[in-house]
Structures are given as C-alpha cells and as structure tokens.
Amino acid sequence: MNYDLSSWSNLGSKRRRLGDPESWAHLVPMTEEEARVRLRAAPGCHYTYVLIDHHGVPLYVGKGRQWRAFDHVAEHSGRAPRIRSHKFNAIGVSLKAGHEIRYALPGIFPNHDEAIAMEMDLIARIGRYYTEGKAHRGPLTNQTAGGEGTVDPSPEARLARSLSLWGPSPDPERFAAWRFVSEISPKLRSNILKPMDGHTSFASELRSTRPPETRSGSSSSPGATRRRATTVVALAIASGSLLNHETEIPRLLHIETGATDPVRLVVENGALQDVVNALMVEVKRRESANPETEVIAFRFNARALARRVFGDDQLVSLGVLLPNE
C-alpha cells in the first residue's frame, strides 16, 4: 500500500474508544489460518464473522459462506479501489503497521437466516461508528445495521444508494438527467449522467484504457452495449454534435429543461470509463481534474457501435448522424 493513511490512523484511535468492550468480550480472535481450518470443518454452511484489529477491537461484522470473511483483507493485495471505505482504510492502518487482522467466528449455521440474525444482533450490541445517536455509536465500520444491507443505512450509504438508483427523482437535476437519458433509450436502466454540483470523482482518476471485452472473446472488436451506445449518443445530443471521429465536446453538459437555467450534468465516471475502454471516446485536457474544463473526443468506435444498437434511422432522427452517411 503506497497511499497515505495518517488521517485514518487518527480516526481509528477515535473509533476504538467507542462502545463497551464487554459487548465483544466473548469473541475469540483467530488467525486467518485458524479461521480457515474451522470453516473447512463446516463446508457449505453459513456463518457470521467479525474482523478484529491489532488492538483487539472489532471493526466489522459480516455474514457469508466459503471464504467470504477473507475478501476484505484480500482487497489490499492488489490495486486500491477508487472509493476507499472506512472499513478498507481501517484494515489498511493495521496492515501498514505490520499487524494482521484477526477473525472471530461466533456462529456457524445450516441456513442463511440464522447467520443474518446473529449479524444484526452483534452490530446492534457492539455499535456502529456511523449512526445518528451518539449513545449507540461503537467501533464497527459497518455502513448498515446488517441483514441484506439496507437496514438503517448510514448517511454515506444512503447517498451512495440514491446516486445509483434509476428512475424519476424528487431532485430536479437528477430528474432532468433521468428524463433526458430515458427519452434517448427507454430500455436503459442505468444512470449515465449525474448533476455537476457535488461531483467529486473526475476523469483524471480514470484507469488507463484496457482491451475491452467482446462478445466473441477477442479484444479487437468491443461489444456494442446499450449503455455504451446511449452514453455517446447523449454526449452528441447534449453538445449539438454529430458522432464523427475526432469531434471534441465538453464533458460538462447543459441540458435544457424549460426552466430559467439549463441543468449542468456530467457523464458518470463508470459510464465514461466504459466507453473509454471500448475505444469509443478519449478524454482530453484532463490535467486539471475538473469536469468543467475536461474535453471528450469521439473515437472510431463511437459511431459504429451506436449504429449497432440504435440503427441509422434512429440516429438520424436524434440528430447525431447525417442521412445516407
């Protein structure tokens, strides 16, 4: 790990002071190998697990099967995710200090429901760092109260979920994004545009282009997906451009809604990464890490893949392709 964890070390000290140690005194920490031995003796079962830091304080409660408990530490063996959660960084603090994460397996069950029940009970008793009332706060980095991941979500989890949901939104900017995209492609059930305000994940953070997947398994001809095609068509329509090779357009889009001011939207980073990988667009002038100044250029695949999904007649009617071109 080569990223800075100093601020998370300070937060970890605060996290460990929360909660009542008596609520987790019954947990028995084990090494990874000890935990694996115990799980091998119960193949196919469901279990509840607890990750414990090098101070002996629980940091996460989960449920799973097979080797699920070990996935969290395994994330640190490769490239760090772009979104580093509290849990990810709490684990990183221990690993960077040269300590191992320990595991507790308080319950192994024949069915899923019992594992969920214990997970929720432990989270409630030990306490989460992210809760509304300080009286209930504890050292756990769990973003929800357990179960299927939607019970009593933290403000961070609520925001992440709201940004990923598809459909009409009470927020006028998000509603404008949904309506604009759904009018282009009613079959698409994915957010590809988001309001500019508060957008903190920029194209300068995009990964280098990698060979895209294809329907045949070859990297020479990326597959035409509706999400990819809709992304480039939306960019062309919003900028008043044709789907021509090397046409440059701003990443920041102004969508007319009939209101006094146009809505400012940007292409969501996941959607943008997808079309970059598919050799449909190239991100230009991205050194400022600011969507307002970034420029996107269509590449040779943009028109070809959009044609496969929409057909020439629809692209012409949308104004992004000239007739008989």
HELIX and SHEET records of a PDB file:
HELIX    1   1 SER A    6  ARG A   16  1                                  11    
HELIX    2   2 PRO A   21  SER A   23  5                                   3    
HELIX    3   3 GLU A   32  ARG A   40  1                                   9    
HELIX    4   4 ARG A   68  PHE A   70  5                                   3    
HELIX    5   5 ASP A   71  ALA A   74  1                                   4    
HELIX    6   6 GLU A   75  SER A   77  5                                   3    
HELIX    7   7 HIS A   86  LYS A   96  1                                  11    
HELIX    8   8 HIS A  112  ILE A  126  1                                  15    
HELIX    9   9 LYS A  134  HIS A  136  5                                   3    
HELIX   10  10 PRO A  155  SER A  164  1                                  10    
HELIX   11  11 PRO A  172  ILE A  184  1                                  13    
HELIX   12  12 ALA A  203  GLU A  205  5                                   3    
HELIX   13  13 ARG A  226  SER A  239  1                                  14    
HELIX   14  14 ASN A  269  ASN A  277  1                                   9    
HELIX   15  15 PHE A  300  PHE A  310  1                                  11    
HELIX   16  16 ASP A  312  LEU A  318  1                                   7    
SHEET    1   A 3 PRO A  58  ARG A  65  0                                        
SHEET    2   A 3 HIS A  46  ILE A  52 -1                                        
SHEET    3   A 3 ARG A 102  PHE A 109 -1                                        
SHEET    1   B 3 LEU A 193  PRO A 195  0                                        
SHEET    2   B 3 VAL A 263  VAL A 267 -1                                        
SHEET    3   B 3 LEU A 253  ILE A 255 -1                                        
SHEET    1   C 3 GLU A 248  PRO A 250  0                                        
SHEET    2   C 3 VAL A 295  PHE A 298 -1                                        
SHEET    3   C 3 VAL A 281  LYS A 284 -1                                        
END                                                                             
